[in-house]
C-alpha cells in the first residue's frame, strides 16, 4: 500500500482557480453576493453522484467501498449511493454512505474546467440521485460562471485542466466498491476510473473528487499485489479545527510591556496631579521652566531607569512596526495597510525621548555642568531625525510564502510552516538607537567645543543629578542657599508640606521623613520653598 502524491499540474490548476475566484469576489460586490447565495443549505448536505453504469443498473448490491474490509450480509442497492471508501477513519461492517461534500469554490472550478453549460447541465445532473441538482447548486454555479468569469479566464483554467486530466488518467485513480450482481452472485470489485472516456458526463464529478484530493480532503492510495495494482480515491476527511494554544503564542513580553507602560503612565499622571496641587497651594510661586523637566527628572526619580527603559523600548518597537488591519471587504476578510497621518508620525517619533532621558542621566556624571546646554538640544534633534526618517522611509510589511513541513515525531506529528509575515524591522530599531546615541554624542561635543557650561550654585546632596544640572536655580538662591519650590521639589522626589512653622518633607529617594523649622524672614516668593541647607 502506497500513498500517491497529487500531481503538480492538479495543484497548479486548483491554486489558479482559487486565486481567480478570490479576485472576482473581492473586487466585485455583486459577484460576492451571488457566490454567497448559491444554495448554502443544499451544499452542506451529502451528495450522491454515481457513474452511469452504477446508477442505471438497479441489480447491483454494494458491500462497501473500503478495500480493506470483508463482505457483509444484506447489502443495499448501489444505485442509492456508494458506501464509504477506503480511509483512515473508515470502519468495516457498517451501512454508511460515502461522504461527498464539495465546497462552492470547488464546484465552480470543476464546472469551469468541465465546460458546463445549459446544454450539458441536464446530462451531468443525471448522475446525481437528487432531483434538485440542476436547479440548485450546479445550475447556480453555471450561472455564476457565465456572469462573472470572463472567456479568457475560462480558457486559461481549461488549458491548465488538460495536463491535469492527463496526469490523473495516467495514474488510473478510481472509485471503488465491492458489489454483487445479485444476492446469489460472487463478490466483485467495481472500479470506475476518473475521466473515463466512455462516460464523459461524469467528468464534472471526477473534477470534484480531484479538487478535494488537491486540497488534502482526500488521498489517492495504491494497493499493489502479486497480480495487479488498484489505485483508489479515499473517503472524505474534513480539516480539523483547533483553537490556538495561547501558551504557544509569544505574547508574554507584550503583556509585561503593556503592564509596564500603564504603570509608567499612571505614575507620571499622579505626579502631574501632585504638581498641580502644589502650584495651587504655593499660590503660583514655582519655577515654571523646571516643570518642562517632568519626564526627564521626575521620570528617573519616581519611576526609575528600568521601567523607563521598558517604556522607551516598547515605544521604539511600535515605531519600527507597521500595522496590518484585518477587515471585511466585499464579504471577504483581507489584510489592509493604512499610512498613519503625518502628525501622528511626528508625535510617535517623540517617543525616542525616553531613551534619550535614560542615556542623558547615565552620562551626566561625565557631562556635568554641560548637561543643561546639550540635553534638551539632543532630545529635539533625535526627535527631528527619527521623524524625518519615518516620514521619508516608513516601515513596510512583507510576506514570504514558503510552505515547509518536517517530522516532529514519525507517524505521529508533522510540523508545517506556510510562510512568514514581517510587520516590523529589527534593523530599523537599531538604526533609531544609533541615531539617538549619535545625536547625544554630537550635541555634547558641540557644547563642549563652544565651552557652554553652567556653574553650580546652591548645590545640595538632596538633589538628584537631573535636578542638580537641569533645574534653573539662579532666581531661587537666597543668601547662598538654594530654596527649591514645591513643584520642583516633587520632580526631585521630595513632597513638602507647610504646617504652622514647620516644613515636613518626604524624600522618596532615601525613603526618609523629616521636618525643619520654616524661615519666616524670607521674601514671599520663596516662603513656600524648601531651603536645602545641608
Phi, psi and omega in degrees: 000128181224149175272134180261116180292148179290133181300149180298324180298324179291316179295322178297318177298314181298317180296318179294321179294314179296321180293319178297315181295321178295319179297316182295314185285337180273338182263346183227110184293331178295319178294323179296318179294319178296319179298317181292333183274000177289109178002073182297316182294323180289324180292333182284348181271163180285145182244150181233095178245124185237147173301159185303315183296325181283325185280323186279336180272106184280356183272337185294135177245129183264138176248023175108159181252009179268111184295343182269000182256161179266178180289160174219162186283155176051061179290147179279172180286137184290329185289356175272351180137145179286151175270168190308137180278177176298136181193168182296327185246015180275126178261162182264155172084011182244144177272074182244124180289149179294141180275132178220096188235067182291137178282162182303315183299319180291324178298317181293318179296314181296319180293325179291313181293322180281357179057049177290142176210181184297332183286319183260002183296319181297318180294324178293318182286346176297339179284343183269140182284346180269148180277351184261009182301312187290325182271343184262239195292322182290312179298318179294325178293319177297319177299318178300316182298312183292336183272320192244343180261125183288156178302324180293320177292322177296317179297321181298314179295320180292328175293323176289332182288332182299307178294328178297317178297318180298321179294321179292319178299318180298324180282345178058050176282138188221159164275143187230139172212138165281135184207162175232143176295327174200181185295336182266352184276157178287160180289136180233164175255115177265127179236134172234116182279136178302141179061038176297123182295342179280351181222066187294335181288349176271358183301322178302315181290327176297320179297325178297316177297319182293321178297320177292330174292320183295325183265001173096005178282341176226162176235156171253125186239133179254121175255112186249116182247191182287331185245001180174179182228138176235124178250117186238154173273144185272173175291152180291132176230118181287163178288147180272131180256124180223143173287145180292133177290115183298336179292341180265356179273132182282063183250003183298312180297321180298322179294313178295321180297318178298317177298320178295319179296317179296322179296311181298316180298318180296317180295315181295325177293319178297321178296320179298321178295317177299321178299315181298317179295318181294325178294321178295313183290332179270006177059034176082005180277073180224163177272107185297324182296329180292335181298331180292349178266021183305303182291320187288316183267306183295326178299315180294317185287311187276323185263315181102156183296322183299309180291325176293324176297318176300315179297317182290315183291328175296317179296319180293323177298318177293324179293330181263020182231137173267169184243128174255126180259127175268110187231155177267120181222123183053043178067012178237144180263127181219163174271136178228149176244144177225127180290137178288146177302153185300325182290327176292324177297317180294318178296320179296325179295334178295345178292348175296341183301327182298317178291323177300316181299318181295313181294321176301317182292325181292316184272003183294340177291342177255321183285330173042245189291350177272354188297317184296337181275323188260338187298309180296319181296316182292326177296315179293322180294316178297319177301313182297313184295315180294322178297315179296317179300317182291324179287320183284319182229077181293154178291131180241145178279161174210151183227141176236129177257112181211080182299125178223138178230147175216152181283122173275315172219123183300134180065015179225313186211134175241132179255123183239148176228122183279328182173188182225136174248121179258122177248001179218169180231113177294329178296324178295322178300315179293326176298315181296317178298320177295320178298319180298313181296318180295319179296320179295311182295317181296317180296319180295319181296318180298314180295322181293320178294321179284352178057045177266112183219151176246120183279145183295136173224134179063048181292155180205145177289344180276356179269135172288167182298321179295317179293324183295319187256347185248338180288147172273101188257345188303316181291351186250018176267125180227115183055041176078004181247135179276121176259105182275128183288160185302320181293314179295327178297320178297317176301326181277003178087022182236117177263120183249150180213124179269130175216116184057240183253023180235152173244119180261135186232135170243114182258109183285344179291323180250356183054050178237147177241125180211173181218153176225164177284135178284141178271112183279350186262016181269160177299153181302330183294336181242016182298321182272003183274162181257119178283127178264087191266353185286000000 
